[in-house]
């Protein structure tokens, strides 16, 4: 009976060691060449070397593992090349790359999916004319692109971009408000459009601009005449009476989404929203707690002020890092130190002017031999 057990053990040991004994010098050389090609990211060549090594010694498990690993990498590389070619509008070349990937590794589901998508693209391009910018795109990608194009066509708030950027040096005496705006517009190279309800005359005024920018000069006239201006385009402004009705009729309404990066809870988000709503006098401000975001709809000036306040309030929290150097310990205090370092010091620390006292929460103590060899510890409060 004992001899039978010994014989079975020897057979098992021979079966385990047989793959190691089966290694050949030619197979090892091919494996080295395959690893070199893999380092150069020449996955097809590496796969060829590994397959030759495996055909020379099919029983070697290391050859099998290397071949299976590089087969996936080579197929994935062909998929990546195919996606890039299809994005460049080279649909036929992309299909060839996807088919190569599927031939290398038929279990790669993404290769099968991209083969179907690419063939559908080729069929659509044969049946109907496709715009050059839509070549190589799937139906879903075309729909997404059209949606993005519609979003991009939405006009933003116009910004004033006058033809002349030189500082304005101008003096006007005894002129009505309309003449003041028109003269300033001619000097700066912009067009001025007036509200039809503005009076044609007005009290003559004196103004003087010394090395001022166009925006500052327009604001100066707006305060002096009690009118307000807004840009219609880069070289045209609109002027109207500064009152609540005209502001409501002509002020630009802006919608903007602010994503807060350093807010970790909904109450903090609501607190910032309340502050912005109160300080900036914004009525249409909504909180989206799922993305920690604020959605604001108001005049451009109010939204700009809200953006400034959010940038000031959305700051990362301050952190204090203490470097503790343990120079000497004794057995009576080793266990207290172990309690504090087991899961961090999370109890209040008080300072009475000369010493610092703190208590740590109860936790499983560290072994004393680990405490005795402790030299430094970093504790984050």
C-alpha positions, 0 to 999 in steps of 0.5 A: 500500500505504501509503495502505491502511494509513493508511486502516485506521488512520483507520477504527480510530481512528474506531471507538474515538472513536465512543462518545465522540462519541456522547455527548449532552447529554440522556444526560449529564443523565440520568447525573448524575441517576442518580448523585445517586440512587445516592448517596441509595441509591435504586438503583431510581430510579438504574437507571431514569435509567441505562436512559433514558440508555442508550436515548438513546445505546446506543453509549456504553460508560460508560452501559452500565457504569453500568447493569450496575453499578447493576442488581446493586446494586438487585437485591441491595438487594431481596434484603436487604429480602426477607430482613428481611421474611421474618425478621419473618414477612412471607413474602408481602411477602418473596416479592415483593421476591425476585421484583423482584430476579430481574426486575432481574437474572436472573443473581443466583443468590441471588434464585432460591434465596430465591424457591424457599425462600420459596415452600416456606415459604408452601406449608408454612404453608398445609398446617399450622399454624406457631408464630408464632416459626417463621413465615418460617423455612426447614426448616433454620432451624427445625431450627437454632432447635430445636437452639438452644432445646434448648441454651438449656434446659440449666440453668447452675450456680444462683447464690444470690440471697437476698431480703434483701441487707442486711449480716448482723449476728448473734450466736449462742451455744451453738447446734448446727450445724443451728440456726446454719444455719437461723437464718442462713437465716431472717435472710437469707430463704433456705431450708436443706435438710440431707443426711439423713445429717447428725447432728441434734445436735452440739457447741454453738458460738458465732458472731458476724457483723458487717456480713457478706455472706451468702456470707461468713457461710455460708463461716464456718459451713462452716469452723466446722462442717466442713460444706459448702453449695451453692446449689440455686436462688436462695433455697435451699441444700443442706448436707452433710458435707464429705468426699470422698464427699459432694463427689463426690456433690453437687458441681456439674460444669461444662463450659466451652470456653475460646478462647485468642486470643493463642496461636499454636502448639500447643506453647504451647497444650499448655503452658498446658493442663499448667499449668491441669491441674496447678495447678487439679487438673483431670483432665478437661481436653482440648486442641482445637488446631484452634480453639486451645481448651481444654475443661474439665470439673470443679467450678464452683470449679475451673473459675472458678480455671482461667478466672482463670489462662487470662485471666492467661496468654493475654496478647498478646506485648510489642512494641518499636517503634524510631523511627530518625532518619537524620541523616547517612550516607556512601557507605561505610555506605549499602550496610549500611543498605540490607541492613538495611532491605531486609526488616527487621532480624532479627539480634540487637542487642547493647548494650555500654554505649555503642554498639549493634551489630547485623548484618543478614541478606544481602538485595538492596540498595536503590538508593543514590539511595533510601538518600540520600533516606531520612529516617526508618524504623520497624523492628519487632523 
